[in-house]
């Protein structure tokens, strides 16, 4: 999997980790412990995937420039 794809997947995870708590605060969806933990996991996992993906993309870019 290339780095930019991981960055986009990570961005989706982070956005999901932001959107779901907002919907819980607005009482559009019912807040629960498991949904809160899912939001935390999506946000943290998305951040890690984004960092790994940007490192992979930078390495691929550097290798192409040589």
ZIFENHU-V711676 format. One record per residue. RES is the residue in three letters. SS is DSSP state (2 for helix, 1 for strand, 0 for the rest). Layout:
BEGIN
RES:SS, RES:SS
END
This chain:
BEGIN
UNK:0, UNK:0, UNK:2, UNK:2, UNK:2, UNK:2, UNK:2, UNK:2, UNK:2, UNK:2, UNK:2, UNK:2, UNK:2, UNK:2, UNK:2, UNK:2, UNK:2, UNK:2, UNK:2, UNK:2, UNK:2, UNK:2, UNK:2, UNK:2, UNK:2, UNK:0, UNK:0, UNK:0, UNK:0, UNK:0, UNK:0, UNK:0, UNK:2, UNK:2, UNK:2, UNK:2, UNK:2, UNK:2, UNK:2, UNK:2, UNK:2, UNK:2, UNK:2, UNK:2, UNK:2, UNK:2, UNK:2, UNK:2, UNK:2, UNK:2, UNK:2, UNK:2, UNK:2, UNK:2, UNK:2, UNK:2, UNK:2, UNK:2, UNK:2, UNK:2, UNK:2, UNK:2, UNK:2, UNK:2, UNK:2, UNK:0
END
